[in-house]
Amino acid sequence: MKLNVFIKPDPEDGGYNVSCPALPGCHSQGETIEEAVANIQEAIEGCLDVLNKRGTLRGLIKDSGMTVEEFVSKL
């Protein structure tokens, strides 16, 4: 499964801000686009881990037929 992310330049501090709209509150940043993408991937994995521990991740992947590990590996 692929999740969309939004990357936008940070005009005040430089670098880039990035967010994953499918996971509210999942944001990160980086000095370069590559760093921002790497950082949001880590943030997404952390958000999914928290959702899994709360038991709410099952609702997100229930219809996909994937395990949590398979879901995360496809990010």
C-alpha positions, 0 to 999 in steps of 0.5 A: 500500500502506498500513502500519499505525502505532501512536501512543501518548502519552509520559507521561514526556516528553509528545508521542507515540511512533509505530512501524511494526510492519511495519518492525522498528526503525522508530520516531519521535516528535512533540509532536503527533499530526500531527507524529508521523505526519509523522515516521513517514512520513519514518522509513518512507521511510528504512527502505524506502530502506535495505531497498532498498539491501540488496536486501531490499525486493524480498521485501516488495513482490515480490508487489505488482507495484509498483516501489519508487517506487510502493510508497513513494508509496502510504505 
